[in-house]
Amino acid sequence: MPSGAPTAEARLASAIGHVLRWGTIAAGVLLLAALATALVSHRYPLVLTWAGLGALMLLPPLRIVLAAVVFGRQRDWKFVWFSLVALGVLVASNVAGWIWGK
Amino acid sequence: MPAADDVETLAPQDAQQAPLRADRAVPHRESDAPPFGEPRAPGAPYILPGVHLPPLLLNAVLLAGGVLAGTLGALVGVGGGVIVVPLVTLLGFDVRFAFGASAVSVIATSSGAAAAYVRDRVTNLRAAIFLEMFTTTGALVGALLQPLLSGAILSFAFAGVLGASALGLLVRPEATERREGRPSPGAQALRLSAEFEDPALGRKVRYDVHQLALGSFLMFIAGNVSGLLGIGSGALKVPAMDLAMGMPIKASSATSDFMIGVTAAVTVGIYLARGEITPELTVPIGVGVLAGSWLGTRLIGRLRGRWVRRIFMGVLLAIAAQMVWHALRRTYG
């Protein structure tokens, strides 16, 4: 492995690791609160529930965005490109799925 | 919170759900509930034969199923659909909601497990990002092809692939703990070699990545299967990395855990648009899966690679059996 790579790797791992950790904690707390509310009132609170599910569902694209940013700062353009291809497919298919999926 | 904010079902496109709403609107007394085993929309009362399953118990069952799915998923790099889909259908929900719940479970497992594995540097991020191009494209192609292909044939094909993978792991149980020989030139150019600390072995494991072209192709196929069958297909990603690309099993499952959420996210918009992601199922399962995936990442440090492979083989065979059963039911049911 070329010199300098470990620190770059560490930066990427730490950035993505932090976002995933806090993202899952936030989603978990929101979903738990929604579940507790539903058990008491027999209804799922709209805002809380979809904030939790939304946070969860945004984590996959977010990790790709973050990878693109970190690779970009390292001027590792090949990997920026790889990240953007994956992100592009993800966004395009969800937009298409939302429009035509029904 | 104003009462208008609280709705019975929170599917965003509720207006599109006229048939489901009709199903759901009918039974409010328990005696009106459809019999066990018949497809039932969320919100309908839950009755097992002779057993009344009150909301509290139902949520406990879903939560426990989620914990199991998350733990297993974090351990072996799969999304937990193998637990979630049969659980939800056995509770009497329509299989479409089972797949919606499974998609959320995959994303939750992936995020929960990856949070720890990325921090501990077990995940091979460069390999994950590179291979993600092929899985996402594959999932998109799979989703587009879905209307053209027979579900039964697909399920049989998938079961066959899983059986073959399990056999591969059985025949070469220790083959990839360390693979000798030159890594693939492409993998070298992309600097995919990595190392991680394995607490069970008490040392660092260094490895190179082999057969990048084959691995990329297999990831495209895994993506296809995800898009076609609505699963995370970690069951195909792990053998692609472990058997084809020569990555150690723990690195393979950690990298798969990172990737499956992204693959599942390709098709999650479709489930959302169809209103197949319903809070009654996805919230308790999601909470359970997040807790379970955390548990799984704590457990894997104590397990030897050999045991991770054995558990994975069991999961493969269970998924294969499930797929055959689905296919048979679709063909003859």
Interface residues (C-beta under 8 A of the other chain):
Chain A: M1 P2 A5 E9 A10 L12 A13 S14 I16 G17 L20 R21 G23 T24 A27 G28 L31 L32 A34 L35 A38 L39 S41 H42 R43 Y44 P45 L46 V47 T49 W50 G52 L53 L56 M57 L59 P60 P61 R63 I64 A67 F71 K78 F79 F82 S83 V85 A86 V89 L90 A92 S93 N94 V95 A96 G97 W98 I99 G101 K102
Chain B: M1 D5 D6 V7 E8 L10 P12 Q13 Q16 P55 L56 N59 V104 I107 A108 S110 S111 G112 A114 A115 A116 V118 R119 R121 T123 L125 R126 I129 F130 E132 M133 T136 T137 A139 L140 A143 L190 R191 S193 A194 F258 G261 V262 A264 A265 V266 T267 V268 G269 I270 Y271 L272 A273 R274 I277 P279 E280 T282 V283 P284 G286 V287 L290 A291
